[in-house]
């Protein structure tokens, strides 16, 4: 194909009022991986911000042409009445699609992200009938511990989307299994979350100084079990003082976690809460660290683990979700969720050099599996297959 394929990225959900780094980071990374290889546009449709009935913002400063459409939803008091907002989404999407067609043109293929709302599916089938589409799933709602994938209509709609998609691309094999266990048969192909290897990379000369630094990054919620990390650190601190723990991120648990750290006698010299970090600052923190810790109750395929590995860090993480697909014996240590004693032992192993990790090899593993070139080319191949098969079977 001489001309680039025109791809429309269309996330199902986006939260414009959430300022944390994790808001849409998975989708943005996929867009950045695909953008150099395609003619890309991104369409966001979301409720809640507009004072007008509809409002459109457009820019070319992201990966591809980006259009955001905001709409004012009906203030419905009962959940069943939210069906009225399906129409709001539909007409907001219509405005965005008309704007894109005038400014950018007609897409060859659609790329949906995250469990789609009713309005999105209705708009797709009305405005792009018969157009091939890829459906990428990042959502954690399929996990039993999360439980958000429920209700007859949501399950029916998701089954319809999965069945009609040319391909369904969950970000991990574990997520594929969860979806299949929910009765969602489809043409699956796992394509992982992507990582910016240009930004996240090892330090030019890794520090050999003591104390060693453990780093944790997350939105501070009960799911991430940062309290368990603090208790493990306190148990280790009772025996040795040759480490520090940095905790980056914000969230509803920050105040209680700082109180817990104080109650465990983990002084500011041992544990520091450094708050939300922008990407460049986070990359710098990773270059200064010696090991990354994630102690979540459940996960899909955390971008932050891939970013740590791209920075050459060994990872201590829980054996949940897609994490075992990232963390192997030569890239880190897995522990059972909630096993604080196991986490303490793993931290001690890293401190004592009992598992000598090759940071350059960890970096190569991340680049090979999660780098933009790998992820972008896998999507490009899938787009070409979908268009080729569509021409054979119009």
N, C-alpha and C positions, 0 to 999 in steps of 0.2 A: 504494500500500500504506500503510494507516494505521499499522500496527505496524512496528517496526524488524525487519529480517531477522535471524534468529539464526544467527550464523556461528561455527563451531568452527575455530580455527586449530590445526593439528596438525603441528608440525615433525617431520621424520624423525630428525634428530640434534640433540643438545644435550649440552654438556660441562660439568657442574656444577662440576668442579674447576678449570676454566680461568678465571682471574680477569681476563684481558686484556679490553680494551674491545670487541674484535672478536667475542667469543663470542656469536653470535646477534644481533648488532646489526642485520643486514639484516632479519631476521624481526621484531624488535621495532619497527623503524621502520614496516614495513608494518602491524603491529598498531596502532600509535599513529595511523597515517593513517586506518585503517578504523574504529577504536573510536567516534569521535563520530557516525558515520553508521549504525552497526549495534548490535545487542545481541551483544557479542563475548565468547567464552570461549576460553582458550588451554590446551591440554593438552600437557604434556611427559611423555614416558616415557623413562627412561634407566637404564642399568646402572651399578653400581660404587660408589655412595655408601652404600647402605643396609646396616646390620648385620643388620636383619631380612630376612625373605624379601621383604616388600613394605612400603613406607612412603609415606604420602601427606602432602603439604603443600598447603594452599590459601590464597589471599590475594585481596584485592580492591584491592591497592595498585598494580597494574600496569594496562596497557591491557586492561580487561575482567576477568572472573573468571578467575583463573589457578590451575591445578591441576598439581602436579608429583608424579609417581609414580616412586619409585626401587625398583629390584629388585636382588636379589643373583644374579648370573649363575653358571652352573656354571663351575668353573675347568677348562676343557677344554684339554688340552695340544696338540691338533692342530687346524688350521684347519677341516677338514671336520666336526669334531665340534661346531662352533659352531651347527649346526642345532638342537641341544638348547636353545639360548637363544632360539630363535624362540618356543618355548612360554612361556618366562619373560616375554618382551615381551608376548605375547598376553594372559596372565593379569594382568600388571600393567596393561595397557591396559584390560582389563575392569573392574578396580577403579576406575581413573580415570573411565571412562565412567559407571559406576554412580553414583559420587560426583557427577559433573557433572549427571546426569539428576535426582538428588534435589535438588541445590542450585540449579541453573540452568535445567534443562529440556532439551528436545529440539532439536537444531540443525536449521535448514532446509537448510543447505548446509555442506559441509566444505571446508576450505582447507588442503591439504597443502603443506609446504615442504621442499625439499631431498630429493635422491634417497632414496626411502623404503626402509626395511629390510623384510625378509620379514614380521616380526611385525606391523608396522603395516598392511601391505596385508591380511594375513589378518584382523586385528581390524576393519578398516574394512568389509571385505566381509561379515563375520559379523554385526557389530553394527549396520551401517547399509546393509543390502542395497538397492541401487537408488537410494540417496541421491546427488544430484548433487554433484560435487566439482570444485574448481579445483586445479591443481597448479602452484605457483610454484617455479621452479628458480633457485638462486643459485650452485650448486656449480661449482667450477673443475675437477672431475675429468674433464670431457669434453675438456679441452685436451690435445693430444698431449704437450706438455711436462710435464703432470702425470701422465697415464696411469693414474689410479685407476679410471676407468670401464672395467673389464675383467672377464672371466669370463662364462661362458655364463649362469649363473643370474641374475647382476645385470642383464645386458643384457636377458634375457627378462622379468624382473620390471619393469624400467623401461619396456620396450616395452608391456607390458600396462597399466601405469598411464597412460602417455601416450595410448594408444589409447582408454581408457575415460573419461578426464577430459573434462568438458564443455569446458574450455579449459586450455591449457598456457601459462603466462605467464613466460617467461624474462625476465631483467632487462635484456637487450640483444639487438639483432639478431644480433650476433656469436654469442652463446650459442645462439640459435635455430638458426643455421646449423651450429654444432658438433653440436647434438643431431640435426638432420636428417641430417647426414653420418654419424652413427652408426646410421642406419636407424631413427629414432624419428619416424615420421609422426604428426602430430596437428593439432588445431585451435589454432594458435599465435596469441598476441597479446602483444606486448612491453609490459610495464609495468615501469618502472625502479625501482631502489631509491629510497627516499624520504629526505628530509633535513629536519631541524628548522630551519626558517628563522627561528623565533622565537629560537633560541639562537645559531645561526650567522648573523651579519649583519655588515656593514661597521662600522668605527669611525665615531663621529659626525663626527670630523674626522681623516681619514687623515694620517699623519705624512709630511712632506716632507723630513725630516732624513736625512742620510747618517751612517753607512753603511746601505745597504738590507739587508733581512733575507730570506733564503731559508729556507723551512720545509719539512721532510720529516717525515711521520708514518707509522709502520707498525709491524708486528711485525717485529723485526729478524731476518730470515731470508735465506738466499741468494736466494730468489725476488725479493726487493725490490731487490737489487743496490745496497745502500747503499754498498758499497765503490766502485762506479763513480761515485757522487755525490761521494765524498770525493776520488777521483783527479781528477775534473773540477774540483772546487773548488781542489785544489792547483795544477792547471795554470793556472787563472784567477788564483790568488793570486800566481803568479810574475810577473804583469804588473800587478796592481792590488790595492789593499787597501780598496776602498770597499764591501765587503759582509761580511755575517756569515751563517753557516749554523747553524740550529737543527735538531737531530734528536730527535724525540719518539718514545718507544716503548721497549718491552723485547723481549727475545728471545734466542735462543741465540747470536746473532752479536755481541751488544753488546761483550763483552770484546775480541774480535778486531778489531772496528771501532775501538774506542778506541785500541788499539795501532797500527792502521794510520794513524789520524789523527796520532798522535804521530810515527810514522815518516815521514810526509809533511810534517812541520814545520808542521802546522795547529794552532796554539796554541789554548788555551781562549778567547782573545780572538776568534779567527776561527770556530772550530767548538765548539759546546756540545752535549753529550748531556744532555737534560733528563728522560729517563726517561718512565715511563708517566704520562699525564695523564688526569684525569677529564674529562668532557665540558665542564664549565664552564671549566676551565683551558685545555683545548684550544681552545675558542672564543675565549678571551682571547688565546692565542698567535696565532691566525689574524688577529685584529684588529690585532695588532702587526706582522705580517709584510707583506712587499711582493710575494712570489711564492711559490707552492707547487711543489714538485718531487716527482715520482714516477717512478722509473727501473726499473720492474718488468720481469721477463722475460715474464710473462703476467698477465692480469687478466680479470675479468668486467666489472663496472661498479662501480668502487670508490666506496663511500660517502664516503671521505675527500676525493676529488676534488670531489664535489658539495658537501660541506661547505665546502671552500675557495672554491668559486665562489659559494656563498651568502654567504660572508664578503667577496665582492668581489675575491678574489685571482685574477690570471692564473695559469695552470697550465702548467708545463713537464712533459711526460709522454711516455712511450714510446707508439709507435703499435702497440698490442697490444690484443686483446680488444675490449671495448666502449668503451675510452677515446676513440677517434676520434668516437664518437657524443656524447661530452661536450665534448671540447676541439676547438674550431673556430678559424679564423684570428682571430676577434674575441674569443676567450676564452683563448687560450694558444698554445703552440708545441709541436708534436709532433716527436719525434726517434725514430730507429730504436733498437730494443732493443740495448743494449751499445755504442752509439755515444757514447763518452765525449767525443770531440772535438766531436761535434754538440751534446752537452749543454753543454759549455764555451761554445760559440758562442751557444747560446740564452740562457745566463745573462748573457753579455756584452750581447746585444741588449736584455734587460730592463734591465740597469744603465744602458745608454746611451740608453734611451728610443726605441730604433729601432722598436719596435712599441708605440705609445701605446695602452694598453688603458683602456677606460672601465669603471671598477670598478662604477659604478651599473648599467651595462648587463649586466655579468657577473652581478651579483646578480639582476637581473630574469630573465635566462635561466634561472638555477638555480631561482628561485621558480616560474616558469611550467612548467618541465619536471619538477622533482623535489620541489616543495612538497607538504605533506600534503594540501592541498585537491585538487590535481590527481591525485595517486596514489590517494587515498581514493575520489574520485568515479569514477575509472576502474574500480576494483574493484567499487564498488557497482553500477555499470551492468552489469557482468559477472554479478554475483550475481542481479540482477533478470532478466537474459536467461536464465540457467540455470533459474531457478525457473519462469519463464513457459513456456519450451520443455518443461520437465518436466511441467507441467500439460497441455500439448497432447499430449504423448506419454508417458502414464503407463506 
